[in-house]
């Protein structure tokens, strides 16, 4: 048996062909969210809050 054929026998077997790709696609779709446009005032307020954060602070997103 040549090296290439021998190596093929140790390749992972994909019993459900296409499942991994379908799962990756579904994961990408789940992570997509619409970006919200902030006004200048909202952006400034958010920036001030973010600069006050320190390592170890707990943050709650709503």
N, C-alpha and C positions, 0 to 999 in steps of 0.2 A: 504494500500500500504506500503510495507516495505521500509526501509531507502535507500537501494541500488537502487531500482526501481525509487524511488522519486528523487534521485540525478541524475539519467540518463536523466530525462526529462529536466534538466538544462544544459546539456553538449552542447557545440557549434555544430551546424549543418554544415557539410561539403557537400554542394550541388554539388560541382565539385570535387569528390574524386580523389586524386592524384595531384591536381593542385599545392598545396603548395610545395609538394616534387619536382615536375617538375620545379617550379620557383627557388627553392633553388639550384637544380642541374645546371640550366642555369646560375645562378648568379656565382656559383663556377667556371664554365667554362669561363665566361667572365673575371674573376679576374686573371686567370692564365696567366703568361707571362714568357717568356724565360729569364733566368738569363744570363747576359752578363759577361764574364770573363774580369777583368781589369788587365792590365799590372801593374807591380810594380810602374812604373812612374805615371800611371793614378790613381792608388789607393792612392799614396802619395799626389798627387795634390788634389784629392777629400777630403782626410782627412784634409789637411790644410784648405780648404775652409769651411768644416763643423765645425772645431774648432773655426773659426772666427765668426760664427753665434751667434747672441744674441737674447734674447726674444723680439718678436715684429718685427724682420726682415722679410721682404717678400722674398719668394723663388719662383723662376720660374723653373719648370722642363721641359726639352725639350726631 
